[in-house]
Amino acid sequence: MNGDENRFNNDVVEFIDLENILNQIRESKVCFYPGRFSRQRLAFGDFSQALEFIADCSTMVFAESRRDKIAAQNIVRKHKQNLQVPIGQAGFIIGLEMPMTDHWTMTGPNGLFRVPHIDWIPPEAKPLERRLWGDYAKLTIERARKQREVHLLHIGITGLPAILYFFNPNNIHPSRIIGTCN
């Protein structure tokens, strides 16, 4: 069973085209959360804390290399059932749409992750094949009675591999990189 088959039980789930999403991301102001630098798994608090810093961004790329796609989707599903999710001083997530993404090609010339156009890749920058996954959601955030949409791309590789295999080959340039201290 894949992650998209049972995403939302009775919800109608639409398919979304990878290239359309990449074009939307290219045209938007992007914030990148490269994941924790420690060996700890990310908690939902890391995600909501990162959202506090994207007030002027319309897209967030959230990297997480400690979970697979299905485990990440299960966490999102749990929070989708309990909306309004607080995000610190930034307001609340009041809407969450997750179109189906299992039909996306993850690697290759038309995939989410593409081989970098450089002569040498350091061994530590080569991602494990099982970490080359991505998922998309559209969040509706409300703060001070104003709503805005944020595109969220959740990927399974962090740091330098994300720069080499996702951002550079897809011609996406983050405006801000959000780090954590723990």
Beta strands, then each sheet from edge to edge (+ up, - down):
strand 1: 30-33
strand 2: 59-63
strand 3: 85-86
strand 4: 92-97
strand 5: 134-143
strand 6: 146-155
strand 7: 176-177
sheet 1: 3+ 4- 5+ 6- 2- 1- 7-
end
